[in-house]
């Protein structure tokens, strides 16, 4: 297969067109207003497998609570998880916390300045290291995430079948502007996130359409078939000592479980309710779609219908939102606040 875009003049024009577009049309995101490597690191970890719209608010809250690597390192894991709650993929938060402790204790709070050194931190892979190094330190290194890979495969006319491997990385390296590596990498990611979409790409307004061999959708790897599972949880409320408040019973997932250890959730039911659920909720995690039935129960019913799990705690319903909740539990408690079930204390 012939090499793609080997003409230097064309490469220069592609760089100029992309950077000019990025300068005009880039989204105003909080992590783009700084060159602080710690702040950029936090944003890159949060953005892994998570939509920008879901990250912005959480990022700003996180940076207010943990403005430096030292404040993050000194916090407890539960404090970190509480602020992270709602973003999902909690292993990211734990690895970020662990890495912050390493930086604070061995690096004097100064983050490494090269991608190769950054990769030694827990939870920092090739993509994240390259992103931090190029954006914060101007290291001339290309970044390849899912968005960038899609853009490059379309430019080159390759199927996005996951088998291009080093060809994509080599093309990314040749196109990257070594004088403005951080801006170029962000421009490529921005292009993939806003115009060069997986479905219905906006080719008519793409700044590099003239260099693209595909100009439209291309063959991609079929999505894995989603799994469907039914689960049930107990919602148990009781009066608080304050007559204007109620408490909800929550259970902490054991630290030994592989999925979301340490997070708080509703007690699991032994049997999924059939026709007696207070509400039903759909909740997706990766390629699993959960059909969740929530049954409102009295305190004296709990022992016979719920599974033995982790530590349980009664929490004022109004305070539960600040805890490290599972995404499903957060979703249910929002419903409770707006429409209490029949067993809700008066």
C-alpha positions, 0 to 999 in steps of 0.5 A: 500500500502506498504511503499516505501524504508523503508530500511535505507541502501537502502536510504543511497545508494540512497542518495549517488548515487544521490549526487555523480551524482549531483556533476559530472553532475549538470548544472553550473547555476549562482544561484548555485554559491552563498549561498546568500538567497536574490539571491536564493530567486530571482532565485526561484521566476523566475524559477516558471513556467519558463524554466531555459534557459529563466531565466539565462540571466534575472536573471543576468540582474536583479542581476546587477540592483538590487544586494541587497534587499535594491536596489530592495525595493527602486526601483519603480514597473515600474523599476522592471517590465522593468527588469522582462519584457520577463519572464511573470507571472508578478504577481511574480515580483510585489510580489517579490518587495512587499516582498523586501520592507517588508524585508528591512523595518522590517528585516533590510535587513536580510531574515528569516532563516527558511521555516516557517518564510519565508512563511510570505513573499508575494509570498513565498509558501511552495515550495519556502520557503523550497528551500530557507531555505535548499539551503541558510541555510541548514535547513533539509526540503524537497522540492517538485516541479513538477519535484521532484513529478514526480521522487518520483512517479516513484520511488514509482511506483505511478500514477502521478494523483495529488492525492498522496498528503501527500504520496509524501511529506512523501517520500520526507522527508524520502529520503532527506539527512539531512546533505546536504539538499540543495544539495539533494533538488537541485539534485532531481530537477536537475534529474527531469529536465534533466533525469526523463523527463515527456516523454522519461525519460533517465532511462539507465543513471539515477543514482537511476534507481536501486531504481525505480519501474517504470523505464519509463513513468507512468500514468499522468493527461491528459493535459487540452485542449488548447483554441484558440483565435483570437485577433488583434493589431495595429502597428503604426509607425511615424518619430522620431525627429531624422531622423534616428529613428522611433517611435512606439505607445504603450498603457499601460494596466490599473492598474485595469485589472487582467492580466498584469496590468501596462505593455505596448502593442500595441493598440488593434483593434476593429475587428480582421483583415481578410486577411489584416494583416501585420503579424500573430503571435502565442502566448501562455499564460497558456493553451490559444493559441492566433492567433494574427493578426498585422495590420500596420496602419497610425496615422490618422486611429487609432481613428476609428479602435482601442479600448479605453484602457490605456495611450498611448505614442510614444516611439522610437522603439530602446528604446521600448525593455527596457520597461515593455512590454507584451511578445507578444508586445516584440515578434512583435517589434523584427519582426518590427526591422528586417522587417519593414511593408509597412507603416513604415516611410522612 
